[in-house]
Amino acid sequence: MKIGQIAVNVENVDRAVEFYQKVIGLPLLFETTGLAFFQCEDTRLLLSRPEKEEFDHKSSVIYFKVNDLQTEVDRMKGAGATFIDEPHMVAKMGETETWMAFFKDTEGNTHALMSEISS
């Protein structure tokens, strides 16, 4: 089983589209009234305002896997991203270290960049 799509609640779709496209660097597939769809490898990412009050909450944390964490953090900072911490190791499993850096999107959601480094 694979994840086909993840929905991220946003307050302002246009503002979020600019952030996810220009700061994170995801390709925009298409937009329709109040909805924006991005491609993230095999998974679509849907940005939209919550359609019902019961769905009105912050997004789950999405961990974007990158090859070079520091380079990507620097690129995103240059594009306007606000990071809430610096890259740091969160786990070491055998010969593999997992590093992360957490950031906020324009809508108050917390997400992270992650990188797995084998020695």
C-alpha positions as CSV (number, residue, x, y, z in Angstrom):
1,M,0.0,0.0,0.0
2,K,1.2,3.5,-0.8
3,I,0.1,7.0,0.2
4,G,-1.6,8.6,-2.8
5,Q,-2.4,12.1,-1.4
6,I,-1.9,14.1,1.7
7,A,-4.1,17.1,2.5
8,V,-2.6,20.2,4.2
9,N,-5.0,22.7,5.7
10,V,-4.2,26.3,4.8
11,E,-5.8,29.7,5.6
12,N,-4.8,31.3,2.3
13,V,-4.4,29.0,-0.7
14,D,-2.7,31.6,-2.9
15,R,-0.1,32.5,-0.2
16,A,0.5,28.8,0.5
17,V,0.9,27.9,-3.2
18,E,3.7,30.5,-3.5
19,F,5.5,29.0,-0.5
20,Y,5.2,25.4,-1.5
21,Q,6.2,26.1,-5.1
22,K,8.9,28.7,-4.7
23,V,10.3,28.0,-1.2
24,I,10.0,24.2,-0.8
25,G,10.3,23.7,-4.6
26,L,7.5,21.3,-5.3
27,P,6.0,21.2,-8.8
28,L,2.5,22.6,-9.0
29,L,0.2,20.1,-10.9
30,F,-2.9,22.3,-11.1
31,E,-5.2,24.6,-9.2
32,T,-8.9,24.8,-9.1
33,T,-11.3,26.8,-7.0
34,G,-9.7,26.8,-3.5
35,L,-7.5,23.7,-4.2
36,A,-3.9,23.4,-5.3
37,F,-2.2,20.1,-6.1
38,F,1.5,19.5,-6.0
39,Q,3.6,16.5,-6.9
40,C,6.0,15.1,-4.3
41,E,7.6,12.0,-5.9
42,D,4.8,9.4,-5.9
43,T,2.5,11.4,-3.6
44,R,0.2,14.3,-4.4
45,L,0.0,17.1,-1.9
46,L,-3.3,19.0,-1.7
47,L,-3.5,22.5,-0.2
48,S,-7.0,23.7,0.7
49,R,-9.0,25.4,3.3
50,P,-10.8,23.0,5.6
51,E,-14.2,22.0,4.0
52,K,-15.8,21.4,7.4
53,E,-15.2,22.6,10.9
54,E,-14.3,19.1,12.0
55,F,-11.3,19.2,9.6
56,D,-10.1,22.6,10.7
57,H,-6.8,21.8,12.4
58,K,-3.1,22.2,11.7
59,S,-1.5,19.7,9.3
60,S,0.4,16.6,10.4
61,V,4.2,17.1,10.1
62,I,5.4,16.2,6.7
63,Y,9.0,15.1,6.4
64,F,10.5,16.0,3.1
65,K,13.5,13.7,2.3
66,V,16.5,15.5,0.8
67,N,20.0,14.4,-0.2
68,D,21.9,17.4,1.2
69,L,20.2,18.8,4.3
70,Q,22.3,21.9,4.9
71,T,22.3,22.9,1.2
72,E,18.5,22.6,1.2
73,V,18.1,24.5,4.5
74,D,20.3,27.3,3.1
75,R,18.3,27.4,-0.2
76,M,15.0,27.5,1.6
77,K,16.1,30.2,4.1
78,G,17.3,32.3,1.1
79,A,13.8,31.8,-0.4
80,G,12.1,33.1,2.8
81,A,11.5,29.9,4.9
82,T,11.5,30.2,8.7
83,F,13.3,27.3,10.4
84,I,12.6,26.7,14.0
85,D,15.8,24.8,14.6
86,E,19.1,24.0,12.9
87,P,19.9,20.7,11.2
88,H,20.5,18.1,14.0
89,M,20.9,14.4,14.3
90,V,17.8,12.7,15.7
91,A,18.8,9.0,15.4
92,K,21.7,6.7,14.6
93,M,20.7,3.2,13.4
94,G,23.8,1.1,12.7
95,E,25.8,3.0,10.1
96,T,23.0,5.4,9.2
97,E,22.4,8.8,10.8
98,T,19.0,10.6,10.5
99,W,19.2,14.4,10.4
100,M,16.3,16.8,10.5
101,A,15.5,20.5,10.4
102,F,12.0,21.8,11.2
103,F,10.4,24.8,9.5
104,K,7.0,26.6,9.4
105,D,5.0,27.2,6.3
106,T,3.1,30.5,5.7
107,E,0.0,28.9,7.3
108,G,1.5,28.0,10.7
109,N,2.1,24.3,9.9
110,T,5.3,22.7,11.0
111,H,7.2,20.5,8.6
112,A,10.7,19.1,8.4
113,L,13.5,18.4,6.0
114,M,15.2,15.1,6.7
115,S,18.3,13.3,5.4
116,E,19.7,9.9,6.0
117,I,23.5,9.7,5.9
118,S,25.3,6.4,5.7
119,S,28.9,6.2,6.9
